[in-house]
Amino acid sequence: MSKNVWQRDESWVGTEVEDSIVMLNLETGKYVSLNSTASAVWQLLEEPRTQEEIELALRSRFAVDEASCRESLAKLLPQMHELSLARPG
C-alpha cells in the first residue's frame, strides 16, 4: 500500500446537498458533485492522511470489507487527483 500522504487542493469550496457535496474550483470555475464515498474522503482530507488511514476511517464508517474498500479507494484517489481535488504529497 502507498505511504503517500494525500491532501486537498484548497482552491475548491463546496456545500453538502443531501448525501453528496457539490464542489466549485475558485481558480478554474470547474465544478463537480461528489457521491457519498468521495464526500467522505473529501471530509477526511481536512487533514492530510495516508491511503491506509483513509481506508481505516471509511471501513469504520461504512459496512464494507477490507478488499472492496482498498480497491475502491485505489480507483477513487487517482480520480480525485486527475480532477485536481486532492494530491499525494
C-alpha positions in Angstrom: 0.0 0.0 0.0 1.2 3.5 -0.8 2.6 5.6 2.0 1.9 8.8 0.1 0.1 11.4 2.2 -3.0 12.7 0.4 -4.2 16.2 0.9 -6.9 18.5 -0.5 -6.4 21.1 -3.1 -7.6 24.2 -1.2 -8.8 26.0 -4.3 -12.1 24.1 -4.0 -15.1 25.1 -2.0 -18.3 23.1 -1.6 -21.6 22.6 0.1 -23.5 19.5 1.1 -26.6 18.6 -0.9 -28.3 15.5 0.6 -25.7 12.8 0.7 -23.2 14.4 -1.7 -21.0 17.5 -1.9 -21.2 19.9 -4.8 -17.7 21.4 -5.4 -16.5 24.6 -7.2 -12.9 25.4 -8.0 -12.5 29.1 -7.4 -9.5 29.4 -9.7 -10.8 27.4 -12.8 -14.5 27.6 -12.4 -14.8 23.8 -12.8 -17.4 22.1 -10.7 -18.1 18.5 -9.6 -20.5 16.6 -7.5 -19.0 14.1 -5.1 -21.0 10.9 -4.2 -21.2 9.8 -0.6 -17.9 7.9 -0.7 -16.0 10.7 -2.4 -17.6 13.2 0.0 -16.4 11.1 3.0 -12.9 11.0 1.5 -13.0 14.8 1.0 -14.1 15.3 4.6 -11.3 13.0 5.8 -8.8 15.0 3.8 -9.4 18.0 6.0 -6.1 16.9 7.4 -3.5 15.1 5.2 -3.8 11.3 5.5 -2.2 8.2 4.0 -4.3 5.9 1.9 -4.2 3.4 4.7 -5.6 6.0 7.2 -8.4 6.9 4.8 -9.2 3.3 4.3 -9.5 2.6 8.0 -11.7 5.6 8.5 -14.0 4.5 5.7 -14.3 1.0 6.9 -15.4 2.3 10.3 -18.0 4.5 8.7 -19.4 2.2 6.0 -20.2 -1.5 6.1 -17.5 -2.6 3.6 -14.9 -5.3 3.6 -11.2 -4.6 3.5 -10.6 -5.8 0.0 -13.5 -3.9 -1.5 -12.6 -0.7 0.3 -9.0 -0.9 -0.7 -9.9 -1.5 -4.4 -12.5 1.4 -4.5 -10.1 3.8 -2.8 -7.3 2.8 -5.2 -9.6 3.9 -8.0 -11.1 7.0 -6.3 -7.9 8.7 -5.2 -6.3 8.9 -8.7 -9.7 10.2 -10.0 -9.6 12.9 -7.3 -6.0 13.7 -8.3 -7.0 13.9 -12.0 -9.7 16.4 -11.2 -7.2 18.3 -9.0 -9.3 17.8 -5.9 -6.5 16.1 -4.0 -2.9 15.2 -4.5 -0.4 12.8 -3.0 2.5 14.5 -1.2 
